[in-house]
C-alpha cells in the first residue's frame, strides 16, 4: 500500500516548476501586449495638444488677434507640435482643425475646435 502512495508522489515531482514556467510565460505575453498599447496613451495626448494649439492659432487669426491666414497658421502650429494638419475649416470666428501624428507604426488622429465663448 505504501508503494502506491510513493509512486504517485514521485510522479508529481517537478510539476511546480512547469507551473512556474507557464505563469512566467503568461506574464511575459501579457506584458509584451500591454507595453505597446500603453505607449499610445502619451502619443494620443501629444496629438490632441497639437490639435488644440492649431485650432487656437486658427481662431486667433480669424478674430484678428494675429495677422495671416487662419488655416496656414493652424498648419504651422501643428507642425511645431510634431503633427501635420489634415483638415481645417473656419466659419466666422470658429475654427475646426484635424491633425494626424503617429506612434511607431500606429497612426493617431485628433480634432479640435476653438472660437469665442458662447
C-alpha positions in Angstrom: 0.0 0.0 0.0 2.8 2.4 0.7 4.3 1.6 -2.6 1.3 3.1 -4.4 1.5 6.3 -2.3 5.1 6.7 -3.1 4.8 6.1 -6.8 2.0 8.7 -7.0 4.0 11.2 -5.1 7.1 10.8 -7.3 5.1 11.4 -10.5 4.2 14.9 -9.3 7.8 15.9 -8.7 8.7 18.9 -10.9 5.1 19.9 -11.7 5.6 23.1 -9.7 8.5 24.1 -12.0 6.3 23.6 -15.0 3.6 25.6 -13.4 6.0 28.4 -12.6 7.4 28.5 -16.2 3.8 28.6 -17.5 2.9 31.5 -15.2 6.0 33.4 -16.2 5.3 32.8 -19.9 1.8 34.1 -19.5 3.1 37.2 -17.6 5.6 37.9 -20.3 3.0 37.6 -23.1 0.6 40.0 -21.3 3.5 42.5 -20.8 4.5 42.2 -24.4 1.0 43.1 -25.5 0.3 45.9 -22.9 3.6 47.9 -23.3 2.9 49.0 -26.9 -0.7 49.7 -26.2 0.2 51.8 -23.1 2.8 53.7 -25.2 0.0 55.0 -27.4 -1.6 57.0 -24.5 1.0 59.8 -24.2 1.3 59.9 -28.0 -2.5 60.5 -28.2 -2.2 63.3 -25.7 0.6 64.9 -27.8 -1.5 64.8 -30.9 -4.5 66.2 -29.0 -2.3 69.1 -27.8 -1.2 69.8 -31.3 -4.8 69.9 -32.5 -5.8 72.3 -29.7 -2.8 74.6 -30.4 -3.7 74.5 -34.2 -7.3 75.3 -33.5 -6.4 78.2 -31.2 -4.0 79.6 -33.7 -6.6 79.5 -36.5 -9.3 81.1 -34.2 -6.9 83.8 -33.1 -6.1 84.6 -36.7 -9.7 84.5 -37.7 -10.6 87.0 -35.0 -7.8 89.4 -36.0 -5.6 88.9 -32.9 -2.8 87.6 -35.2 -2.0 88.5 -38.8 -2.2 85.9 -41.5 -4.4 83.2 -43.0 -6.2 81.1 -40.3 -5.5 77.6 -41.8 -1.9 78.5 -42.6 -1.3 79.5 -39.0 -3.0 76.3 -37.9 -0.8 74.2 -40.1 2.3 75.9 -38.7 1.1 75.4 -35.1 0.5 71.7 -35.8 3.9 71.4 -37.4 5.6 73.0 -34.4 3.9 70.3 -32.3 5.2 67.4 -34.4 1.9 66.7 -36.2 0.5 67.5 -39.6 -2.8 69.2 -40.3 -5.2 67.1 -42.2 -8.2 69.4 -42.3 -9.2 73.0 -41.4 -12.5 74.8 -41.6 -13.2 78.3 -40.4 -16.8 79.5 -40.1 -17.0 83.0 -38.8 -14.7 83.1 -35.7 -14.9 79.3 -35.0 -12.1 77.1 -36.3 -12.2 73.3 -36.5 -8.9 71.6 -37.2 -7.9 68.0 -37.7 -4.4 66.8 -37.2 -2.5 63.5 -37.5 0.6 62.0 -35.9 2.0 58.6 -35.3 3.3 56.4 -32.6 5.6 54.0 -34.2 3.5 52.3 -36.9 0.2 53.4 -35.4 -1.4 56.5 -37.0 -3.2 58.8 -34.5 -5.6 61.5 -35.4 -7.4 64.2 -33.4 -9.8 67.1 -33.9 -10.2 70.3 -32.0 -12.5 73.3 -32.2 -11.8 76.8 -30.9 -13.5 80.2 -31.0 -15.1 82.8 -28.8 -17.1 81.8 -25.8 -20.8 81.4 -26.5 
